[in-house]
Amino acid sequence: MSLKNTLTIWFGKLMVKVLHLLGKDAGNAPGLVLWELNKDCLKAFRVDCPIIAVTGTNGKTSVTNYLNHIFESTGRKIITNKQGNNLDTGITSLLLNNCDMKGRVKADYLVLEIDESHVPVIFSKLKLETLVLLNFFRDQLDRNGEVETLILKVKKFLETFEGNVVLNADDPNVSRLGLANPENKNIYYFSVEKYAGATEKPYEVGEGKFCPMCGEELRYDYYQYSHVGRFCCPKCGFGRVKPYVTAENVRLDVPSVTFGGEEYKISHNSIYYVYNLSAVYAAASLYKFDKKVLHETFEKFEVNNGRLEKFKVGGSDLLVNLAKNPVGANMTLRVMNEHKGEKELLFVLNDNLADGHDVSWIWDINFSVFSGVTRVVTSGTRAYDIAIRIKCSGYDPDRIVVRPDLDDAMKEFFNTRGSKYAIANYTAIQPTRAAIKRYKAGLKEGASNG
């Protein structure tokens, strides 16, 4: 190892040690400093184990956590970024926390969530074995730009990549990447059969309207959600692929799904969730895992970090989900609307740097499909913006309550009992979870004092 790389590791390890002594999280800051000092800092690490990476607009944290659970269940040593930190700086900090003074990272596997735009950056310096690509939607326009910009970045990387590529066959933006390198024989598609809630016309805003190969308008047999569904180009045939894995007999009322002829009980009744599990099943199949491990994981494992997370609060059942773009919000609304009976919604919207200051995406959320929603509470730095958006969808403004402060929002939200749903965007999700827990703790304290 060169002197520069040696000094990089030593300095990085010192930063991690100091932060830990101060009781601070060394999640991103050490990597940020190292990248400022040495743009090739990732090359200072010695990673000899296979790396499995998960990327895409939505679902990458959940899929990464599921894969990590599956790999760990066999007793292997896994290093993963469970809480995100999926940029180059976050990955650098993760490796710093798990290497010795010579930069050696000792593990059986690295299972990593990677921001789409950072796939080429990170894996030009670390050797990737398997890339799982979930979907491409518009997301944080002022940071990422248009979807096509991200797709082309990943495509350029895949043009010379010869490892395993696991792709969503039902998203034309993803499926096209299977053609990036005609010499790569390790292309594996996953698909989901038509489910009961599929539609003949788009239910929400989508991106996949035209063939990326010839420009012809794509023809859809059905839409599962957004632009994800069964499609084909009538001119050049794009879209006709043979899936490596197909999710069949999707029954969200059970809920269950069939993979490889076996029925798997699953813990959430969302088609979006089924697509995540299909990606997990496809990637896990490449590594020959025991099906018992998959059954246990699909039925019982919960990510519990704001991704379809369940709470019981003062006699109310609450489902919380992260939504940082229109598709994520629309999918949560779909889950909510499929719940029979009355329910209430909390929507927490921030516009911090990590969210993107441009919140115009909320106008692509389909609030007009509300079913049985008796009240909406809005909160966050842009609480009034989301309230106005919901009002403009035709919802009764007298049923909208604005509480920018999260603790005030919780008091308002839980002053009634019943079925409740919460949507929070990127920087709002963890504060929202914390506010829910504070409110619950206050209820217990009040009960004990009483």
Backbone hydrogen bonds in HBPLUS format (Angstrom, degrees):
<---DONOR---> <-ACCEPTOR-->    atom                        ^
c    i                          cat <-CA-CA->   ^        H-A-AA   ^      H-
h    n   atom  resd res      DA  || num        DHA   H-A  angle D-A-AA Bond
n    s   type  num  typ     dist DA aas  dist angle  dist       angle   num
A0006-THR N   A0002-SER O   2.90 MM   4  6.17 157.9  1.95 152.3 159.4     1
A0007-LEU N   A0003-LEU O   2.89 MM   4  6.11 165.7  1.91 154.3 157.0     2
A0008-THR N   A0004-LYS O   2.94 MM   4  6.12 146.6  2.05 140.8 150.8     3
A0009-ILE N   A0005-ASN O   3.02 MM   4  6.31 160.6  2.06 152.0 154.5     4
A0010-TRP N   A0006-THR O   3.02 MM   4  6.27 169.7  2.03 154.4 157.3     5
A0011-PHE N   A0007-LEU O   2.92 MM   4  5.95 167.9  1.93 148.6 152.4     6
A0012-GLY N   A0008-THR O   2.95 MM   4  6.03 157.5  2.00 143.5 150.7     7
A0013-LYS N   A0009-ILE O   2.82 MM   4  6.00 163.2  1.85 156.7 160.7     8
A0014-LEU N   A0010-TRP O   3.00 MM   4  6.18 151.1  2.08 145.0 153.0     9
A0015-MET N   A0011-PHE O   3.03 MM   4  6.34 156.1  2.09 148.1 153.9    10
A0016-VAL N   A0012-GLY O   3.05 MM   4  6.37 160.2  2.09 150.5 155.4    11
A0017-LYS N   A0013-LYS O   2.96 MM   4  6.17 160.6  1.99 147.4 152.6    12
A0018-VAL N   A0014-LEU O   2.96 MM   4  6.18 164.0  1.98 154.4 158.1    13
A0019-LEU N   A0015-MET O   2.96 MM   4  6.15 164.7  1.98 153.2 157.4    14
A0020-HIS N   A0016-VAL O   2.96 MM   4  6.16 159.1  2.00 150.6 156.2    15
A0021-LEU N   A0017-LYS O   2.97 MM   4  6.21 155.9  2.03 148.3 154.9    16
A0022-LEU N   A0018-VAL O   3.02 MM   4  6.27 140.5  2.18 143.3 154.0    17
A0024-LYS N   A0019-LEU O   2.76 MM   5  5.00 158.5  1.80 160.4 152.8    18
A0023-GLY N   A0020-HIS O   2.96 MM   3  4.94 155.9  2.02 102.8 109.4    19
A0032-LEU N   A0028-ASN O   3.02 MM   4  6.26 153.0  2.10 154.0 162.6    20
A0033-VAL N   A0029-ALA O   3.05 MM   4  6.34 158.1  2.10 156.6 161.1    21
A0034-LEU N   A0030-PRO O   2.97 MM   4  6.24 166.8  1.99 152.2 155.9    22
A0035-TRP N   A0031-GLY O   2.97 MM   4  6.12 159.0  2.01 150.0 154.8    23
A0036-GLU N   A0032-LEU O   3.26 MM   4  6.47 140.6  2.43 136.3 146.1    24
A0036-GLU N   A0033-VAL O   3.07 MM   3  5.19 126.5  2.37  98.3 112.5    25
A0037-LEU N   A0033-VAL O   3.07 MM   4  6.41 144.7  2.20 146.4 156.7    26
A0037-LEU N   A0034-LEU O   3.09 MM   3  5.02 119.9  2.47  91.8 106.9    27
A0038-ASN N   A0034-LEU O   2.69 MM   4  5.77 153.2  1.76 155.5 163.4    28
A0041-CYS N   A0038-ASN O   3.02 MM   3  5.22 141.8  2.17 125.5 121.7    29
A0043-LYS N   A0040-ASP O   2.96 MM   3  5.64 145.1  2.09 118.4 127.7    30
A0044-ALA N   A0041-CYS O   3.00 MM   3  5.40 159.9  2.04 111.3 117.8    31
A0045-PHE N   A0042-LEU O   3.25 MM   3  5.82 165.6  2.27 113.5 117.6    32
A0046-ARG N   A0103-GLY O   2.76 MM  57  5.69 169.1  1.77 136.5 137.0    33
A0105-VAL N   A0046-ARG O   2.98 MM  59  6.00 174.5  1.99 155.1 153.7    34
A0110-LEU N   A0050-PRO O   3.04 MM  60  6.42 158.5  2.08 157.1 162.8    35
A0129-GLU N   A0051-ILE O   3.00 MM  78  5.33 157.4  2.06 140.9 146.8    36
A0130-THR N   A0051-ILE O   3.16 MM  79  6.57 161.6  2.19 155.1 157.2    37
A0052-ILE N   A0110-LEU O   2.79 MM  58  6.14 168.7  1.81 170.3 173.0    38
A0112-LEU N   A0052-ILE O   2.83 MM  60  6.24 160.5  1.87 160.7 166.3    39
A0053-ALA N   A0130-THR O   2.84 MM  77  6.23 166.9  1.86 164.5 167.0    40
A0132-VAL N   A0053-ALA O   2.78 MM  79  6.12 161.4  1.81 158.3 164.9    41
A0054-VAL N   A0112-LEU O   2.81 MM  58  6.23 151.3  1.89 160.1 167.2    42
A0114-ILE N   A0054-VAL O   2.90 MM  60  5.96 166.3  1.92 161.5 159.9    43
A0055-THR N   A0132-VAL O   2.87 MM  77  6.22 163.6  1.90 172.9 178.4    44
A0134-LEU N   A0055-THR O   3.07 MM  79  6.43 163.9  2.09 150.2 153.7    45
A0057-THR N   A0135-ASN O   3.04 MM  78  5.83 158.2  2.09 130.4 136.6    46
A0063-VAL N   A0059-GLY O   2.99 MM   4  6.16 174.4  1.99 162.3 163.8    47
A0064-THR N   A0060-LYS O   2.95 MM   4  5.91 159.2  2.00 140.6 147.0    48
A0065-ASN N   A0061-THR O   3.01 MM   4  6.17 160.1  2.05 147.1 152.4    49
A0066-TYR N   A0062-SER O   2.93 MM   4  6.20 155.3  1.99 152.4 159.6    50
A0067-LEU N   A0063-VAL O   2.94 MM   4  6.16 165.9  1.96 153.3 156.8    51
A0068-ASN N   A0064-THR O   2.87 MM   4  6.03 159.0  1.92 148.6 155.2    52
A0069-HIS N   A0065-ASN O   2.99 MM   4  6.15 157.8  2.04 144.0 149.4    53
A0070-ILE N   A0066-TYR O   3.01 MM   4  6.30 157.6  2.06 149.7 155.6    54
A0071-PHE N   A0067-LEU O   2.90 MM   4  6.12 168.7  1.91 158.6 160.9    55
A0072-GLU N   A0068-ASN O   2.86 MM   4  5.96 162.1  1.89 151.7 157.2    56
A0073-SER N   A0069-HIS O   3.00 MM   4  6.02 139.6  2.17 140.4 150.0    57
A0074-THR N   A0071-PHE O   3.45 MM   3  6.02 163.7  2.47 111.1 115.4    58
A0075-GLY N   A0072-GLU O   2.92 MM   3  5.42 162.6  1.95 122.8 124.7    59
A0108-ASP N   A0077-LYS O   2.82 MM  31  5.25 157.7  1.87 142.0 149.7    60
A0109-TYR N   A0077-LYS O   3.39 MM  32  6.83 151.9  2.48 155.9 158.3    61
A0079-ILE N   A0109-TYR O   3.14 MM  30  6.59 158.6  2.18 154.2 160.8    62
A0111-VAL N   A0079-ILE O   2.99 MM  32  6.30 158.5  2.04 154.5 161.6    63
A0084-GLY N   A0081-ASN O   3.10 MM   3  5.51 166.0  2.12 120.1 121.7    64
A0115-ASP N   A0086-ASN O   3.07 MM  29  5.40 169.8  2.08 132.6 130.9    65
A0091-ILE N   A0087-LEU O   3.00 MM   4  6.29 160.1  2.04 160.3 165.4    66
A0092-THR N   A0088-ASP O   3.04 MM   4  6.19 153.3  2.11 141.5 149.0    67
A0093-SER N   A0089-THR O   3.03 MM   4  6.30 159.2  2.07 146.7 151.7    68
A0094-LEU N   A0090-GLY O   2.97 MM   4  6.20 153.2  2.05 143.8 151.4    69
A0095-LEU N   A0091-ILE O   3.02 MM   4  6.29 159.2  2.06 150.0 154.3    70
A0096-LEU N   A0092-THR O   2.95 MM   4  6.20 155.7  2.01 149.2 156.6    71
A0097-ASN N   A0093-SER O   3.00 MM   4  6.22 151.4  2.09 147.8 154.5    72
A0098-ASN N   A0095-LEU O   3.01 MM   3  5.05 147.5  2.12 100.1 110.4    73
A0100-ASP N   A0104-ARG O   3.08 MM   4  5.46 143.8  2.21 131.7 140.6    74
A0103-GLY N   A0100-ASP O   2.95 MM   3  5.32 163.2  1.97 118.4 120.7    75
A0118-HIS N   A0115-ASP O   2.91 MM   3  5.34 146.4  2.02 112.8 123.4    76
A0119-VAL N   A0116-GLU O   3.34 MM   3  5.63 169.0  2.36 109.6 112.8    77
A0122-ILE N   A0118-HIS O   2.95 MM   4  6.00 178.8  1.95 160.6 160.4    78
A0123-PHE N   A0119-VAL O   3.08 MM   4  6.00 165.8  2.10 152.4 156.9    79
A0125-LYS N   A0122-ILE O   3.11 MM   3  5.66 157.6  2.16 110.2 117.1    80
A0126-LEU N   A0122-ILE O   3.05 MM   4  6.27 133.9  2.27 138.7 152.3    81
A0164-ASN N   A0129-GLU O   2.90 MM  35  6.18 146.4  2.01 169.6 161.5    82
A0131-LEU N   A0164-ASN O   2.89 MM  33  6.20 160.6  1.93 148.0 151.9    83
A0166-VAL N   A0131-LEU O   2.78 MM  35  6.14 168.4  1.80 159.6 163.6    84
A0133-LEU N   A0166-VAL O   2.79 MM  33  6.05 173.1  1.80 174.0 173.6    85
A0143-ARG N   A0140-GLN O   2.92 MM   3  5.54 158.0  1.97 118.3 125.6    86
A0144-ASN N   A0140-GLN O   2.80 MM   4  5.87 173.6  1.80 169.6 169.7    87
A0145-GLY N   A0141-LEU O   2.91 MM   4  4.53 141.6  2.06 114.5 124.8    88
A0149-THR N   A0146-GLU O   3.04 MM   3  5.58 135.7  2.24 111.5 122.3    89
A0150-LEU N   A0147-VAL O   3.03 MM   3  5.43 118.5  2.42 107.8 121.5    90
A0151-ILE N   A0147-VAL O   3.01 MM   4  6.33 166.1  2.03 158.8 163.2    91
A0152-LEU N   A0148-GLU O   2.99 MM   4  6.10 161.9  2.03 149.1 153.0    92
A0153-LYS N   A0149-THR O   3.23 MM   4  6.47 144.9  2.36 138.2 147.2    93
A0153-LYS N   A0150-LEU O   3.12 MM   3  5.14 121.4  2.48  95.4 110.2    94
A0154-VAL N   A0150-LEU O   3.10 MM   4  6.44 164.1  2.12 158.9 161.3    95
A0155-LYS N   A0151-ILE O   2.83 MM   4  5.99 157.3  1.88 149.8 157.5    96
A0156-LYS N   A0152-LEU O   3.00 MM   4  6.06 156.5  2.05 140.9 145.9    97
A0157-PHE N   A0153-LYS O   3.32 MM   4  6.63 155.1  2.39 141.5 147.4    98
A0158-LEU N   A0154-VAL O   2.94 MM   4  6.24 159.4  1.98 152.4 158.4    99
A0159-GLU N   A0155-LYS O   2.99 MM   4  6.17 129.8  2.25 146.7 159.2   100
A0160-THR N   A0157-PHE O   3.42 MM   3  6.23 162.4  2.46 117.8 121.1   101
A0165-VAL N   A0186-ASN O   2.91 MM  21  6.28 152.7  1.99 167.7 171.0   102
A0188-TYR N   A0165-VAL O   2.78 MM  23  6.00 168.4  1.80 171.4 168.7   103
A0167-LEU N   A0188-TYR O   2.79 MM  21  6.17 155.7  1.85 149.7 157.9   104
A0190-PHE N   A0167-LEU O   2.84 MM  23  6.21 149.9  1.93 162.6 167.2   105
A0171-ASP N   A0168-ASN O   3.41 MM   3  5.76 171.5  2.42 111.2 113.4   106
A0169-ALA N   A0190-PHE O   2.87 MM  21  5.65 160.4  1.91 154.3 160.2   107
A0229-GLY N   A0170-ASP O   2.94 MM  59  4.99 155.2  2.00 142.6 141.7   108
A0174-VAL N   A0171-ASP O   2.91 MM   3  5.36 139.7  2.08 112.9 124.1   109
A0175-SER N   A0171-ASP O   2.78 MM   4  5.93 175.1  1.78 167.6 169.0   110
A0176-ARG N   A0172-PRO O   3.31 MM   4  6.00 156.7  2.37 134.3 138.0   111
A0177-LEU N   A0174-VAL O   2.91 MM   3  5.59 150.4  2.00 119.6 127.9   112
A0178-GLY N   A0175-SER O   3.10 MM   3  5.75 164.2  2.12 118.2 123.0   113
A0179-LEU N   A0176-ARG O   3.10 MM   3  5.78 164.6  2.13 116.2 121.0   114
A0180-ALA N   A0177-LEU O   3.18 MM   3  5.08 167.0  2.20 103.9 107.3   115
A0184-ASN N   A0181-ASN O   2.99 MM   3  5.56 160.5  2.03 120.2 126.1   116
A0244-TYR N   A0189-TYR O   2.71 MM  55  5.22 145.8  1.83 133.6 143.9   117
A0245-VAL N   A0189-TYR O   3.17 MM  56  6.63 152.3  2.25 151.9 158.5   118
A0191-SER N   A0245-VAL O   2.95 MM  54  6.41 143.9  2.08 147.6 159.1   119
A0247-ALA N   A0191-SER O   2.82 MM  56  6.27 162.1  1.85 150.2 154.2   120
A0193-GLU N   A0247-ALA O   2.83 MM  54  5.99 178.6  1.83 167.8 167.8   121
A0198-ALA N   A0195-TYR O   3.08 MM   3  5.60 169.6  2.09 122.4 124.6   122
A0199-THR N   A0223-TYR O   2.91 MM  24  5.22 157.2  1.96 147.7 152.6   123
A0223-TYR N   A0199-THR O   2.74 MM  24  5.22 159.9  1.78 156.6 163.6   124
A0209-LYS N   A0207-GLU O   3.07 MM   2  6.01 129.1  2.34 110.2  95.6   125
A0218-LEU N   A0209-LYS O   2.85 MM   9  5.68 161.9  1.88 138.4 144.5   126
A0211-CYS N   A0216-GLU O   2.64 MM   5  5.23 171.0  1.65 159.4 162.2   127
A0215-GLY N   A0211-CYS O   2.86 MM   4  4.68 140.2  2.02 126.1 136.4   128
A0219-ARG N   A0232-CYS O   2.93 MM  13  5.42 169.6  1.94 151.2 154.2   129
A0232-CYS N   A0219-ARG O   2.90 MM  13  5.42 135.5  2.10 141.4 155.3   130
A0221-ASP N   A0230-ARG O   2.83 MM   9  5.51 157.6  1.88 153.8 161.5   131
A0230-ARG N   A0222-TYR O   3.17 MM   8  5.70 135.3  2.39 139.5 152.3   132
A0224-GLN N   A0228-VAL O   2.71 MM   4  5.66 156.1  1.77 146.2 154.7   133
A0225-TYR N   A0228-VAL O   3.31 MM   3  5.46 157.0  2.37 140.7 146.8   134
A0228-VAL N   A0225-TYR O   2.82 MM   3  5.46 151.9  1.90 151.8 153.6   135
A0233-CYS N   A0238-PHE O   2.85 MM   5  5.09 147.5  1.96 146.4 154.5   136
A0237-GLY N   A0233-CYS O   3.00 MM   4  4.84 141.4  2.15 129.1 137.5   137
A0240-ARG N   A0237-GLY O   3.22 MM   3  6.15 151.7  2.31 150.9 152.4   138
A0248-GLU N   A0258-THR O   2.87 MM  10  4.91 175.3  1.88 149.1 150.5   139
A0258-THR N   A0248-GLU O   2.78 MM  10  4.91 165.4  1.80 154.4 151.7   140
A0251-ARG N   A0256-SER O   2.92 MM   5  5.24 177.5  1.92 157.0 157.4   141
A0254-VAL N   A0251-ARG O   3.34 MM   3  5.80 151.6  2.42 106.3 113.1   142
A0256-SER N   A0251-ARG O   2.80 MM   5  5.24 145.6  1.92 136.5 148.2   143
A0266-ILE N   A0255-PRO O   3.19 MM  11  5.74 172.3  2.20 132.0 132.6   144
A0257-VAL N   A0264-TYR O   2.98 MM   7  5.37 150.2  2.07 143.4 152.8   145
A0264-TYR N   A0257-VAL O   2.68 MM   7  5.37 163.1  1.71 158.2 164.0   146
A0259-PHE N   A0262-GLU O   2.92 MM   3  5.42 151.5  2.01 158.1 155.4   147
A0262-GLU N   A0259-PHE O   2.93 MM   3  5.42 168.5  1.95 123.9 126.5   148
A0273-TYR N   A0270-SER O   3.08 MM   3  5.11 120.9  2.44  95.3 109.4   149
A0274-VAL N   A0270-SER O   3.05 MM   4  6.45 147.4  2.16 143.9 153.2   150
A0275-TYR N   A0271-ILE O   3.08 MM   4  6.41 150.1  2.17 145.1 151.7   151
A0276-ASN N   A0272-TYR O   3.22 MM   4  6.60 151.5  2.30 140.2 147.6   152
A0277-LEU N   A0273-TYR O   2.98 MM   4  6.34 158.5  2.03 152.2 157.4   153
A0278-SER N   A0274-VAL O   2.90 MM   4  6.13 144.3  2.03 143.7 154.0   154
A0279-ALA N   A0275-TYR O   3.09 MM   4  6.40 151.3  2.18 147.1 153.3   155
A0280-VAL N   A0276-ASN O   3.03 MM   4  6.37 155.0  2.09 145.9 153.4   156
A0281-TYR N   A0277-LEU O   2.79 MM   4  5.99 162.8  1.82 150.4 154.7   157
A0282-ALA N   A0278-SER O   2.98 MM   4  6.13 160.0  2.02 143.5 148.9   158
A0283-ALA N   A0279-ALA O   3.01 MM   4  6.19 168.5  2.02 151.4 154.3   159
A0284-ALA N   A0280-VAL O   2.85 MM   4  5.96 166.0  1.87 154.6 159.3   160
A0285-SER N   A0281-TYR O   2.90 MM   4  5.97 145.6  2.02 142.6 151.7   161
A0286-LEU N   A0283-ALA O   3.19 MM   3  5.42 134.3  2.41 100.6 112.0   162
A0287-TYR N   A0284-ALA O   3.01 MM   3  5.33 142.9  2.15 104.3 115.1   163
A0288-LYS N   A0285-SER O   3.19 MM   3  5.00 168.8  2.20 103.0 104.9   164
A0293-VAL N   A0290-ASP O   3.04 MM   3  5.60 134.1  2.26 112.2 122.5   165
A0295-HIS N   A0291-LYS O   2.90 MM   4  6.19 160.6  1.94 155.2 159.9   166
A0296-GLU N   A0292-LYS O   3.05 MM   4  6.23 168.1  2.07 148.9 151.7   167
A0297-THR N   A0293-VAL O   2.98 MM   4  6.11 157.6  2.03 144.4 151.1   168
A0298-PHE N   A0294-LEU O   2.88 MM   4  5.96 173.1  1.89 156.2 158.1   169
A0299-GLU N   A0295-HIS O   3.13 MM   4  6.17 152.1  2.21 146.0 153.0   170
A0300-LYS N   A0296-GLU O   3.01 MM   4  5.88 154.4  2.07 145.0 151.6   171
A0301-PHE N   A0297-THR O   3.01 MM   4  4.93 149.3  2.11 126.1 135.3   172
A0322-LEU N   A0306-GLY O   2.86 MM  16  5.82 118.9  2.24 154.4 168.3   173
A0309-GLU N   A0320-VAL O   2.86 MM  11  5.13 142.8  2.00 157.1 154.9   174
A0320-VAL N   A0309-GLU O   2.80 MM  11  5.13 167.5  1.81 152.9 156.8   175
A0311-PHE N   A0318-LEU O   2.82 MM   7  5.02 157.8  1.87 149.8 153.8   176
A0318-LEU N   A0311-PHE O   2.85 MM   7  5.02 172.4  1.86 154.2 153.3   177
A0313-VAL N   A0316-SER O   2.88 MM   3  5.14 158.6  1.92 149.2 154.5   178
A0316-SER N   A0313-VAL O   2.88 MM   3  5.14 155.7  1.94 115.2 123.4   179
A0420-LYS N   A0317-ASP O   2.85 MM 103  6.01 162.0  1.88 173.2 169.9   180
A0319-LEU N   A0420-LYS O   3.08 MM 101  6.59 146.5  2.20 139.7 147.6   181
A0422-ALA N   A0319-LEU O   2.89 MM 103  6.22 155.3  1.95 157.0 155.9   182
A0321-ASN N   A0422-ALA O   2.96 MM 101  6.36 154.7  2.03 155.8 163.0   183
A0424-ALA N   A0321-ASN O   3.23 MM 103  6.56 155.5  2.29 149.2 153.6   184
A0323-ALA N   A0424-ALA O   2.93 MM 101  5.87 154.5  1.99 136.3 140.9   185
A0329-ALA N   A0325-ASN O   3.19 MM   4  6.44 164.6  2.21 159.1 163.5   186
A0330-ASN N   A0326-PRO O   2.82 MM   4  5.96 165.3  1.84 154.7 159.4   187
A0331-MET N   A0327-VAL O   2.93 MM   4  6.10 153.6  2.00 150.8 157.2   188
A0332-THR N   A0328-GLY O   3.21 MM   4  6.44 153.0  2.29 142.4 148.8   189
A0333-LEU N   A0329-ALA O   2.94 MM   4  6.23 159.4  1.99 153.2 159.4   190
A0334-ARG N   A0330-ASN O   2.87 MM   4  6.09 145.7  1.99 140.8 150.6   191
A0335-VAL N   A0331-MET O   3.04 MM   4  6.34 158.6  2.08 145.3 150.0   192
A0336-MET N   A0332-THR O   2.92 MM   4  6.19 159.5  1.96 148.7 154.8   193
A0337-ASN N   A0333-LEU O   2.78 MM   4  5.97 161.9  1.81 151.9 156.4   194
A0338-GLU N   A0334-ARG O   2.97 MM   4  6.13 141.8  2.12 145.2 154.8   195
A0339-HIS N   A0336-MET O   3.06 MM   3  5.35 152.4  2.14 105.2 113.9   196
A0343-LYS N   A0372-GLY O   2.89 MM  29  6.14 145.7  2.01 156.9 155.4   197
A0374-THR N   A0343-LYS O   2.96 MM  31  6.13 150.9  2.04 159.7 168.8   198
A0344-GLU N   A0419-SER O   3.02 MM  75  6.57 147.7  2.13 147.5 157.1   199
A0421-TYR N   A0344-GLU O   2.89 MM  77  6.27 150.8  1.97 156.2 165.9   200
A0345-LEU N   A0375-ARG O   3.09 MM  30  6.51 163.0  2.12 155.7 160.3   201
A0377-VAL N   A0345-LEU O   2.86 MM  32  6.33 159.4  1.90 157.7 164.7   202
A0346-LEU N   A0421-TYR O   2.83 MM  75  6.28 150.7  1.91 150.8 160.7   203
A0423-ILE N   A0346-LEU O   2.81 MM  77  6.26 158.1  1.86 162.3 169.2   204
A0347-PHE N   A0377-VAL O   2.92 MM  30  6.41 156.3  1.98 158.1 166.0   205
A0379-SER N   A0347-PHE O   2.98 MM  32  6.33 150.7  2.06 149.2 150.2   206
A0348-VAL N   A0423-ILE O   2.80 MM  75  6.21 165.4  1.82 161.9 166.4   207
A0425-ASN N   A0348-VAL O   3.23 MM  77  6.71 149.8  2.33 162.8 170.6   208
A0349-LEU N   A0379-SER O   2.97 MM  30  6.38 158.7  2.02 149.9 143.8   209
A0382-ARG N   A0349-LEU O   2.94 MM  33  5.43 164.4  1.97 159.5 154.3   210
A0355-ASP N   A0352-ASN O   2.93 MM   3  5.24 138.0  2.11 106.9 119.6   211
A0356-GLY N   A0352-ASN O   3.07 MM   4  6.22 143.1  2.21 153.3 164.4   212
A0362-ILE N   A0359-VAL O   3.16 MM   3  6.11 172.9  2.16 127.2 128.5   213
A0363-TRP N   A0360-SER O   3.11 MM   3  5.93 166.1  2.13 121.9 125.9   214
A0364-ASP N   A0361-TRP O   2.97 MM   3  5.54 165.8  1.99 118.5 122.9   215
A0365-ILE N   A0362-ILE O   3.23 MM   3  5.37 163.6  2.26 105.7 108.6   216
A0367-PHE N   A0365-ILE O   3.15 MM   2  5.91 129.6  2.41 104.6  90.9   217
A0370-PHE N   A0367-PHE O   3.20 MM   3  5.85 156.8  2.26 126.1 124.9   218
A0376-VAL N   A0399-ARG O   2.96 MM  23  6.26 166.1  1.98 160.4 161.2   219
A0401-VAL N   A0376-VAL O   2.84 MM  25  6.27 161.1  1.87 159.9 166.4   220
A0378-THR N   A0401-VAL O   2.90 MM  23  6.35 157.0  1.95 156.0 162.6   221
A0403-ARG N   A0378-THR O   2.86 MM  25  6.01 177.0  1.86 169.2 170.2   222
A0380-GLY N   A0404-PRO O   3.23 MM  24  4.92 161.2  2.26 120.0 120.3   223
A0383-ALA N   A0380-GLY O   3.25 MM   3  5.00 141.3  2.41 116.5 109.2   224
A0386-ILE N   A0382-ARG O   3.23 MM   4  6.61 163.2  2.26 158.7 160.8   225
A0387-ALA N   A0383-ALA O   3.13 MM   4  6.26 147.4  2.25 138.1 147.5   226
A0388-ILE N   A0384-TYR O   2.90 MM   4  6.10 159.3  1.95 148.9 153.5   227
A0389-ARG N   A0385-ASP O   2.96 MM   4  6.23 155.9  2.02 145.6 152.8   228
A0390-ILE N   A0386-ILE O   3.02 MM   4  6.21 158.4  2.07 143.9 148.7   229
A0391-LYS N   A0387-ALA O   2.93 MM   4  6.16 157.6  1.98 148.3 155.1   230
A0392-CYS N   A0388-ILE O   2.88 MM   4  6.09 156.4  1.93 150.8 156.8   231
A0393-SER N   A0390-ILE O   3.15 MM   3  5.22 145.6  2.28  98.1 108.3   232
A0394-GLY N   A0391-LYS O   3.01 MM   3  5.61 163.1  2.04 116.7 121.8   233
A0399-ARG N   A0396-ASP O   2.99 MM   3  5.64 162.2  2.03 119.1 125.0   234
A0400-ILE N   A0397-PRO O   3.14 MM   3  5.23 165.9  2.16 109.7 111.8   235
A0409-ALA N   A0405-ASP O   2.89 MM   4  6.15 149.0  1.99 146.4 156.5   236
A0410-MET N   A0406-LEU O   2.91 MM   4  6.21 147.5  2.02 147.8 155.6   237
A0411-LYS N   A0407-ASP O   3.17 MM   4  6.45 159.4  2.21 145.9 150.3   238
A0412-GLU N   A0408-ASP O   3.05 MM   4  6.31 158.9  2.09 148.6 154.3   239
A0413-PHE N   A0409-ALA O   2.77 MM   4  5.89 163.2  1.80 149.4 154.9   240
A0414-PHE N   A0410-MET O   2.96 MM   4  5.96 161.8  1.99 150.7 154.1   241
A0415-ASN N   A0412-GLU O   3.33 MM   3  5.43 168.0  2.34 106.1 108.1   242
A0428-ALA N   A0425-ASN O   2.93 MM   3  5.24 135.5  2.13 110.1 124.0   243
A0429-ILE N   A0425-ASN O   2.97 MM   4  5.87 129.6  2.23 162.6 177.6   244
A0432-THR N   A0428-ALA O   2.89 MM   4  5.92 149.7  1.99 149.4 158.5   245
A0433-ARG N   A0429-ILE O   3.00 MM   4  6.26 158.1  2.05 148.0 153.4   246
A0434-ALA N   A0430-GLN O   2.93 MM   4  6.14 159.1  1.97 151.0 157.1   247
A0435-ALA N   A0431-PRO O   2.88 MM   4  6.07 152.8  1.96 144.3 151.4   248
A0436-ILE N   A0432-THR O   2.98 MM   4  6.24 153.2  2.05 149.1 156.1   249
A0437-LYS N   A0433-ARG O   3.05 MM   4  6.32 160.2  2.09 148.3 153.3   250
A0438-ARG N   A0434-ALA O   2.89 MM   4  6.16 150.1  1.98 146.1 154.9   251
A0439-TYR N   A0435-ALA O   2.95 MM   4  6.13 158.0  2.00 145.0 150.8   252
A0440-LYS N   A0436-ILE O   2.93 MM   4  6.21 161.6  1.96 150.5 155.6   253
A0441-ALA N   A0437-LYS O   2.89 MM   4  6.05 160.0  1.93 145.7 151.4   254
A0442-GLY N   A0438-ARG O   2.91 MM   4  6.14 149.9  2.00 145.4 153.6   255
A0443-LEU N   A0439-TYR O   3.01 MM   4  6.36 147.2  2.12 147.2 155.9   256
A0444-LYS N   A0440-LYS O   3.08 MM   4  6.46 157.3  2.13 151.8 157.1   257
A0445-GLU N   A0441-ALA O   2.93 MM   4  6.15 157.1  1.98 147.8 154.6   258
A0446-GLY N   A0442-GLY O   2.88 MM   4  6.01 156.7  1.93 144.5 151.0   259
A0447-ALA N   A0443-LEU O   2.94 MM   4  6.15 150.8  2.03 143.2 151.2   260
A0448-SER N   A0444-LYS O   2.95 MM   4  6.18 156.0  2.01 147.4 153.4   261
A0449-ASN N   A0445-GLU O   2.95 MM   4  6.15 154.5  2.02 146.5 153.6   262
A0450-GLY N   A0446-GLY O   2.94 MM   4  6.02 140.0  2.10 137.2 148.1   263
